[in-house]
Amino acid sequence: MTLGELIDRAGELEAKVDGTRANESEYFYIFRELVRCKRLHDSVDLLKHMKERGVKELGRRVSHRDFFSACRSLRVVSVGFEFVDVIESGDIRPYNMLVHACATAGDLQAATLAIEKMKNAGFEPDLQAYTTLLGACSKCGDVERAFEVYAELKRAGFEPNEKTYGSMIDAISRDLATSLKGSRKRRVDSEHVRSTLQSCFMIFEEIKTTNMKLDKIVMNSLLTVCARAAVVPSVRKEACEKVAMVHDEMIERGFELDSYAYQALICCALAEKNYTRAFEYFDEMHDAGINGTTEVYTVMIRAYGKLGKADKAKLIWYAMLEDNIIPDQMSYATMMRLALLDEDDDFCDELMTSMRRNRVRPGPELYSTLTGVAARQGDASQVEEIMQNAKKRGVVAPIECYNSLIAAHARADRPDLAVEAAGKLEAAGYELDAISYEGLIFAYAFARDVEEASNMFERLLESGIRPTFPTFNCLVAAHARSGDMDEACRLVSVMKQHGYVEDSITWRELLLGSVQSGDIEAAWKMYKESRASGNADSERALNTILGQTLVHIRSLTDMKNRSNGKPNEFGSFDDEGDYIAQEWTERAVAAFHEATLAGIKPRVETLSTMLACLRPPSTDEQNAAEYSEVARAVSHETSSHEDAARYYPSQALIMYEEAQGLGIVPKFSRDDEDFVYDIREFPPAAAEVMLLTWLRVVRRRTDAHGLDATIPTMTIRVRADEEVVRMIKEQHMDRIDHSLGRLCKTGERLLTLLRRLRINYGGGLQEGTIELSGHALGRWLQGFVPGDFGNHTGSVFSEHSLSGGVRDQAMRIRANSFGSKDDDVWTPSKMRQAAFNIHDYYGNDDDDPSDFGARPFYPKNWVSQSYVSSYDEDDDDATDLERILGSRK
């Protein structure tokens, strides 16, 4: 019924002799029913009608509490002002209720007007009014106005209570949330965040000086402030220290932590990447029987997602359901993203079924997640299909969906289609944001159009939008790899002006740029600067600098780069007998050791590059053998044990054993049983050093237990010929992955080494296995002749050819000549460094065991301290340093 019909039904308000009006009770009953039905404007109009008809003392005869409770539930304030004017109450309480309603609605301006109305009515605001006004400031996140009200409260002579302090801290917390909102699109004022955090704890210290009893709400608000401030990198350490202090204070005062407290503690732990502590907090919450909020479970799921532990995230998801926590759209979106990245289609279907069962309609968050995963896969058609599905369901595709479409085209190296997608974004009523420009710049960078990428960056700066950190890294990489190091360094300066600090990707790209310039000294300078900056994730940088160092060592020792002359002038030693690349090898070893001591676990490719840097270049006699048939014959008379020592220094074998301890490569079997050693993923240098290290282990065994000691048979797994052919075909189809080419050479290089050492082996590349029997290795170490084969000389690489010539070889080597006519022939004994025997390399039974293998192969302590990097053998392979921005593609 309309208000007029209700008034007609109630009858006229006729005056009585006692001054009252007829049917008043009926009118007050209608007022109460209108308030109950939340027809507030009709209820106020009814009061006005009653006032006009002479009904008195309306303020005393109606329920202020019920009326303003309805105002708060509807979050309306204008009708509250009308109500106060009509009732003309002589009590301050309706005015306090009006302020409270304005605060609940988050209307600070209305709350301020309510205070003014209170003063105009002749009432001075009391502590409750000021506290309520602070609540309005808190709702609006207006921390400046909150401090002004706080100052007014004190000037009025009131002492703040726990609700007052709670409102102040809550206002600071909401102000932080407002300051950090959209931080990816604009620069966050870290100093403002820091000062706000400090102001909050100044209030906390003031509370403690008043000896006021702190409540859990205040403590939880403090934790929330710290959690929000921890998002800012420059304030993170201070915020995490303060959250630990508040946590200890709560435990000391006997507060029981609730889900909101645990949520703040977990967020702070995750902000400083202390995942262990975050998981401990979650387990502590669960063990205490506290049901976490949806936000807590969502944060934990996201944490496991960052660690790549989809199975753990699923356990958290099921735990949330067991606690009867209904997931929201964000929870479903987060879990769906992990399931899609994990390619768990069954679980994706389960999530969709759960959404229908819980009546959670797919929202913008879910569609943003779906398009984001499709964009990571570079599938633009799937992104468009998801957006069409959202349109059919009546969901307006958010700007993130359009940004995903731009990113998908960027990953497909189609900048033209990325620009077209940006046009669709603007046609949908959005404006390009920082992520949109990031996608466009990546599109041009992937297409190697550095000039257009720079132009797009200028447009971004002109728009006043803060560029994202990946945008800067992309441009630094594009200019560095195109050879424009000056522009790359300038961009780093601009990046710092926008509040960013170089990370591992930035330093890696600067290093790659220095490497491509061919300036090895500049590359090492850049590497040292990255380490000095505290860059922890330097495995890639280590790989890069070692690869470039290996290339430089090869260039120094390459015969093609040295002047032609007499055979005795060939080689890699200067006139004083010093190895010309010794400095660079020592740098590589020092870098490798520094990285491993810093906790970095190098990949096997990095280890192989390090070992390749240690590998001696071709000796003078080997180089001369390329030019002289006589010298070639001489080189083949060297003892196979001496030959082993010429391949790698003992330092390489020591480093391989250290790598086994670090878990970079598998360990050898420690018992007497035969075993299989898989080197299918080993680059050639690592495989060669593995073999030599095993020979040293065998030598130790025979030294300790005698020549009759049992030596287990090692079966080495290598890539079979069929697999190598397939890999070579893949390499031709994808020329970016040169590591396939290196892996294809591993088996062949290992067989070459075995033949050069004249060690019998079984199997071969056709089967993909190489068998080194313990019996054959034992005979190789002894130089034993198994029997008289008459005039049959056997294979040139067989044990027979080795043993049959050992004594004669030694005599010829000592004689320095093959005859009186060969006095001018350059022989091994005329090398500038002394020849080595097996004990120089594998140890001498007569020496102190502690000196085992300690003698360096090169003069002047070939290796001293250590530091490393990573690419392997061939020059072409070593200089191929990944595709531009390969980590994001």
Protein Blocks (a to p, Z undefined) as FASTA:
>chain_A
ZZklmmmmnopadddfkopaehklmmmmmmmmmmmnopaklmmmmmmmmmmnopahkllm
pcfklmmmmmmmnopaklmmmmmmmnopabfklmmmmmmmmmmnopaklmmmmmmmmmmn
opacdfklmmmmmmmmmmnopaklmmmmmmmmmmnopacdfklmmmmmmmmmmmmmmmmg
oklmpccdfklmmmmmmmmmmmmmmmmmnopacdfklmmmmmmmmmmmmmpmklmmmmmm
mmmmmmmmmmmnopacdfklmmmmmmmmmmnopaklmmmmmmmmmmnopacdfklmmmmm
mmmmmnopaklmmmmmmmmmmnopacdfklmmmmmmmmmmnopaklmmmmmmmmmmnopa
cdfklmmmmmmmmmmnopaklmmmmmmmmmmnopacdfklmmmmmmmmmmnopaklmmmm
mmmmmmnopacdfklmmmmmmmmmmnopaklmmmmmmmmmmnopacdfklmmmmmmmmmm
nopamlmmmmmmmmmmnopacdfklmmmmmmmmmmnopaklmmmmmmmmmmnopablmlm
mmmmmmmmmmmmmmmmpmklpccddfklgcjddfkopafklmmmmmmmmmmmmmmmnopa
cdfklmmmmmmmmpccddfklmmmmmomklmmmmmmpcfklmmmmmpcfklmmmmmmmmm
nomaccddfbfbdcdddfklpcfklmmmmmmmmmmmmmmmmmmnojkbccdddddddddf
klmmmmmmmmmmmmmlmmlmmmmmmmmmmmmmmmmnopacehjjknopacddfklmmmmm
nopafbdehjanbjfkbmklmmmmmmmmmmmmmnopabjklmmpccfklpfbdcddfklm
nopfkbcfklgokacfbghhlbacdddddddfblklmmmgojehklmZZ
